[in-house]
Amino acid sequence: MEDRFEIAVVGLGAMGSAALYQLGLRGAKAVGLDRFAPPHSSGSSHGESRITRQAVGEGRDYVPFVLASHRIWRSLEAETGETLLTACGALVMGPGSGVSSHHGKPDFVGRSIDAARAFAIPHEVLDGREVARRFPQFRHLGGDEKAYYEPGGGYVRPERCIAAQLHRAGALGAQIRTGTTVRSIRQEPGGVRIETDRGLVQADQVVVAAGAWTAPLLGAPFTDLLTVNRQLLHWYALDDASAYGPDAPVFIWMHGSGDTDYLYGFPPLPGETEVKVATEQYATSTQAETLDRVVSPAESAAMHRHHVAGRLAGASARVTRAAACLYTVTPDRGFIIDRHPRMDRVLVVSACSGHGFKHSAGIGEAVAEEMLQGGGRIALAPYALARFG
């Protein structure tokens, strides 16, 4: 059966669920398509928590997105009764001297401070001695570390955010079709033809937010621009949780000079006695369909040995659980939010490059404004394909 919609959203993870919700708020006749049943654990939007920080060291252009996201999540909390955003504070820490890098950006702490000042985001600048005094869960500090502390930062619950947005989108009239694999997208005069394994869908415009499936679906130039990396999440049992009080923040801790010489993590969630930590790797690529989803004991042991041991108070080497997820990364580790170069009715919203979830609700709003009125409050030019040449 052929169906016709004003806008179709392909992929209902972080970006797609946000876009569908915002389209529903604006009364668009919209449909969302996903091969799985979001929220799910097959892509990039699972693992129970994601860091959010308003002063974005990756670049000032991102700050309006995360500020909008916080506003939207608070509104969704009021509508649904769900707890989506916990503002426990966020700490970004690096060496006091020498080279450091995070997400390809040098002096990430300094860049975060600059962004906070530019947008009047409440924050503090601390050294290692003050960090150790205020946050005793951090150990092995030299004292000269440079740290950015943002009391309004914290973590969001990705699965809850996706579920809440899809629930509201459906209540607002959007159709949601899960278990539906999109096989091809082709622009025709007057619209876009979407072929799925469950029939044909036609739309005036399409948003592709397919994450790690974007390049296989769309082909060039995305096959040359998007790399998929396997990333690991680890939860370690705490022998002693006394250092993790109610003020324990989420953290990004750069303890060396390179992009992989760091760890990020979360305080124990309410009622739990474990810490979730991770790092990143960009050396080995994979594909969404062939991802090794089993985290070996050796991988968790190596994470603890190289990054956790001696740094996080009470964190034993006992693994309570572990998970694998996907980063879809561009050459400059920025986002792509732009029209397809050969299909101007198709807007591509990928890739998150490992720092996207905190922006997702705001990006969904910007996408809805772009699709329905040709632009909105947040400029999308910094995320254009043209920057890659």
N, C-alpha and C positions, 0 to 999 in steps of 0.2 A: 504494500500500500504506500502510495506517495503521500507525504505530509509536507506542508509548507509553513515555515515560521519566519518571523522577522529576523531572529538571530538564533543561531545554533552555537553551543559551546561544546567543544570536543575536549574531554578530560575534565574531571571534577575533583581534582585534588585541591591544593592550597589556592591556586590562582583561579581555576575554573569554578569552584564552588563559590568563591567570593564574587566573581563576575556574574554568575547566574543569579545570586541573591540581589545584587545591585540592579541588574536588569529587571528582575521581578518588582523591586521597589518602584521602578519607573514605569511600570505597566507594559513592558515589552512582551510581545508574544514570543516566548523563548523556550528552547529545549536544551537540556544537558545530556550528553552522551558519554558513557564510560564503559570500558571493557570489564571493569571489576564492579564492586559495590562499595563505593567510598562511604566512610573512611576505611582504608585497607592498609595492608603492610607490604604492598608490592612496589611502591614507588619511593617518594621522597618526603612524605608527610605523615610519618608515624613515629612512635617512640615515646609517647606520652607527654613530652615537654620540648619546647623550643625557646631559646633565649630571645628576649626582646630588649632593645636598647634604642633610645630615641636619638642620641648623638651618634651618628653613623660614621665610623672611621673610614668606611669604603668610599665615602664621598658625600658632600653636602646635598647633592641632588636627590639623594634617597630620603632625606629627613622628612619632607612633606608626606611621603608615603606612610612612614611608621607613625607619625603624629595622627594621620587620618585613621590608621589601623586601630590605634588605642581608642580613639573616639568611637569607632564602629563597634569594637568588641564590647565596650562598656554599654553601648546601646543594645547590643544583642543580649548581653547579660540581663538587662532590665526587661527585655521582651520575653526571654526564655527561662529565666531563673537559673541558668547554668553559670558556673564559675569558669571563665575562659582565660582571664588575665590576672596573674598574681604579681603585684609590685613589691617584691621582696628586696629590690635593689640589684644593681648590676655593677660588677667590678671588672675593669679592663686593666691589666697590669703587664708591664714589660721591663726589660733591663734599664737601669738608671743611666747607663752609658753603653756605647757600642751600637752595633747594627741590630735591628729587629724588623720583622716583616709579618704581616698578616693579610691574607687574601690579596697578596701581591702589592700591598701598600706599605711603604716604609714608615717608621715612627707612627704606628697605628694609635698609640696612646695620645700622642700630640695631636693627631688628626681628629680624634674623638673630642678632645678638649676644645679645639678650634670650632668644631661643629656645634658643640654645646653653647659656646659663647655667641656664635652667629645667630642661633635660634632661641637664645635666652632660656635654655634648658637647665633646670636646677642641677648642680653637680658640685663635687669636691675634687680637688687634686691632692693626692696623698703620696707619701713615700712608704718604703717597705716597713719602717719602724711603726708608723701609724696603722698600716694594714695589719701587722701582727698584733697590735694592741686591741684594735677594734674587732678583728675577725680572726679568732684564735684557731679556726679550722685550717688556716694556711700556715705551713711550716717551711723550714729551710729557706728563709728569706735573708738576703744579705743586708737589708736595711736601706740600700740606696735605690731600690726599685722605684719606678715612676708609675703611678696608678691613677686612673680615672674612676670615680665612683658616682653613679647616677641613682638616686633614691627612687626615681620613677620607673626604672628598668625592672626586669624580672623575667618571668616565663609565661608563655601561653601554652594551652593544651591543644595540640594540632587536631587530634581526632575530634574533640568536642567542638572546635571552631568549624571544621568542615561539616560535621553533622548538623550543627545549629544553622549554618547558612543554607544548607540544602533543605532542611526542614522549613525554614522561612521562605525559601524560593518556591517550594511546592505549595505552601499555603497562599502565596501571592499569585499563583496561577501558572508558574513555569512547569513544564513537563520534565520529568527526570527518567531517563532510560538507562538503567545499569545492565550489565551483562551484554553490552552491545559494542562490538568491535568495529571501528571505522576502517574501512579498507582503502578508500580513496576520497580525495576532495578535488573537485574540478569546477572552475568558474565558467559559467555560460552566460550568454546575453541575458541580463536581467536578474541574475542570481547565482547561487552556488549549489552544486549537486554533490551530495554526500552519500557515498555508497557504503552501507554497513552489512554485516552478516545477517541482519534482521530486516533488510529492506532499504528502500531509498528515502532519504530525507532531503528536502529542499529548503533553502533559506535565502533571505535577501543578503545577509552577511554571516560570517563565521568567525568565531574566536577559537583559535587552536591553543590550548593550554595543556598539551599532552606530555610535558616533561621529557623523560628519557625516551619516549616513543615519538617525539617530534620529528627528528631527522629521518627515521625509517618511513614515516608517513608522508613527509613533504619533500624529501630529496634535497637536491642542491638549491640554495647554497648552504643549507643547514647541516648537510652531511660533512661539510668542511669546517663548520664553525662550532659544532657542538660535540663535546667529549663527555662520555659518561664514566664516572669513577665510583667504585665501590667504597663505601664508608662504613665504619663499625661503631656501634654504641655498646658500652659496657656498664653494668651495674655491679658494684662491689659492696659486700657486706661491711658494716661498720662494727668494729670491736667496741668502740666507745663513741657514742653520738653526742656527748656532753658539749663538745666544741661547736656544735651546730645549733645555735639558739635561734630565736624568732627573727633575728636580724641577719641571718646568714644569707649572703647574696648568691646569685648566679655569677659565674666568672669566666673570663677569658684570660689565660695566663701564658704570656710569651716568655719562655725561660731560655731561649737561644736566639740565634740570628736568622734562622730560616723559617719558611712558612709552615714547616712540619714540626718545628721545635716549640710546640705549645700544646696545651690541653684546655678544654673548656668543660664546664660541668655545672651541676645543680645541687643545691642543698637537698637533704632528704625531704620527700614530699610528705604531707601530713599523714601520720600513722606509720611511716616506713622507717627502717633503720638501714638504708643503703644509699649510696651516692651514684648518680649516673655521670659518667665522664666519657670524653671522646677526643680524638684528634682528627686530622685530615690527611689524605694522601692523594697525590695527583700523578704518581709515576705509572700506575697501572690502570688501563682503561678496560671497560667491559661493555656489555649491551644489556638492555632491560630484560630481554628474553633469556639471557644466559647467565645472569647474575648468580654467583654462589651465595646463597642466603644463609648458609650455616657458618657461624663464627666458631672457629676452633678454640679449644682450651689454650693452645700455644699462642694464638693471637691475643687473647685476653691477658695471658701471662706477660707477653711482651709489652702490652700497653701499660700494665701495672709497673713493670720493671723500669721502663724508660721515662714514664711521665708521672705516675701516681705515687710510687713509694717515696716516703720521706717528705712529700709535699702536702698531702691532705691528711689531716689528723684522723686517726682511727680507721682509715680505709685499709682493710685487709686485702689479701690477694684472693679471697674467696668470691667467686663469681656467682651472683644470684641469677643473672640472666644476661643475654647479649643479643644483639640484632644487627642486621646489615641493611643499609639503605643506599640510595643513589643520589649523587650530585650530577647534574647536567651543567657543564661548565663552558663558558665562552673563552676565547683567547685572552681577553682582558679581565676576565672574571666579573664582568658586569652583566646586566640583564639585556634581553632583547624584548622590546615592546614596539612592534612596527608592522606595517602592512607587508604582506608577501610581495616580493619584487615582481612577480608575474600575475598575481591575483589581488587586485586592490580592494576586493570585498572580503579578504581574509586577513585578520589581525593575528599575528603570532605573539604569544606571551610566554616566552621561555628564553633563556634558561635562568633559574634562580642562582646558579653558580655557588650554592652552599650558604647563601645568606638571605634567602628570600622570604621565609615564612612570616617574619615580623612585619614585612611590607604587604603581605598578600591581601588583607582586607582593603587597604588603601588603593592598591593596584586594581582590585576588582571595581572599586568606585570609579577610578580614572578610565578603566576600560569601558564601563557602561556609558560614561560621558562621551568618550571618543566614538563609540558605535552609534549612539543615538543623536548626538548633536555636533559631531565633528571635532570635539575637543573639550577640555574642561579646565579645572583649576590648577592641575599639576601638569607641567610641560613634559611631554614624552620624547622630545628631541634627543636628550642624552642617551636614549636606549635604542636609537635607530641603527639599522643595518649598515648604513653608509659609513659609519666610523671604521668598519673593517676593510674598506677599500673595494 
